Amino acid sequence: MSSAAVVHEHHDLHKMWGWLAASGVALVLLGAFAVIDSIAVSIISILVFGWVLIIAGIIQTVQALRHRHAHHFMLHVLNAVFALVIGIILLRNSLAGLLVMTLLLAVYFVVVGVFRIIAGATMKTPGAGWTLFDGIISLVLGLMVWAHWPMTALWIIGLFIGINLVISGCSQLMLSMALRRLTPKTA
């Protein structure tokens, strides 16, 4: 990329800093709400996921009907049925969905934590310590969620969503402040 193109790109980014800052503030506020009312956000997330699966199941049913003479027809049908059934179960019994999703989340963090610990301990590259640290944190989080399951099912998904939103919002705010500081000469 030429230096003129880089300067033009920086100029465009400099002009957008306000929108980026506003979206960062919005994400932080949404994240704070999710942390404060993590039970409601957990339930809403399961309901949204249920509807997403139902819509996906309908789309996959249409796809199966469009390809009913193809050799992969049964795969489309099974995929559609699976999505529809799981979506309906999540909508009809959100608490059971929360229980299962929380347990799967705990297993995910434990498995990812173990793999990252192994990777961090065996890597011979700079920064490998961060991978090891990430693995330890992931493993500890997974074990904490698992140890307190099913009690964590009501609030942990909403809490994790809230934390993610707050961190993303802060990241956008910091980026917007850096873009704002770009001088017209470099922008």
C-alpha positions, 0 to 999 in steps of 0.5 A, a space after each residue: 500500500 502506498 504512503 498516500 493510500 495509508 494517509 488517505 485511510 488514516 484520514 477516513 478513520 480520523 473522521 469516524 472517531 466520533 461514531 466509534 466512540 459512540 458505539 463503544 459507549 453503547 456497548 459498555 452500557 449494554 454490557 453493564 446492563 448484562 452484568 447487572 441483570 445477567 439472569 434476564 440476559 441469559 434467558 433472552 440469549 437462549 430464546 434468541 438462540 432458539 429462534 435462530 435455530 428454528 429459522 435455520 431449520 426452516 431454511 434448511 427444510 426449503 433447501 432439502 425440498 429444493 434438492 430432494 433428488 440429490 444424494 445428500 437430501 437426507 443430510 439436509 432433512 436431518 439437519 433441518 429436523 435437528 435445528 427445528 427440534 432443538 429450537 423448539 425445545 429451547 423456546 419451550 423450556 429455556 431453563 433446561 436449555 440454560 442448564 445444557 448450555 452452561 454445562 457445555 460452556 464449562 466443558 469448553 473452557 476446561 478443554 480449551 484451557 488444557 489445550 492452551 496450557 499444553 501449547 503454552 508449556 511446549 511453545 518455544 516462541 516469545 509470548 508463549 507465557 501469555 498462551 499458558 496464562 490464557 489456558 490457566 484462566 480458561 481452565 479455572 473458569 471452566 472448573 468454577 462454572 462446572 463446580 457450581 453447576 447447575 446454580 451457575 446456569 441462571 446467570 453465567 451466560 449473561 455475565 459472560 456476554 456482559 463482560 464481552 460487551 464491556 471489553 469490546 466497548 472499552 476497546 472501541 473507545 480506546 481506538 476512537 481516542 487514538 484515532 481522534 489524536 491523529 493529527 491532520 498531518 498524519 491523518 
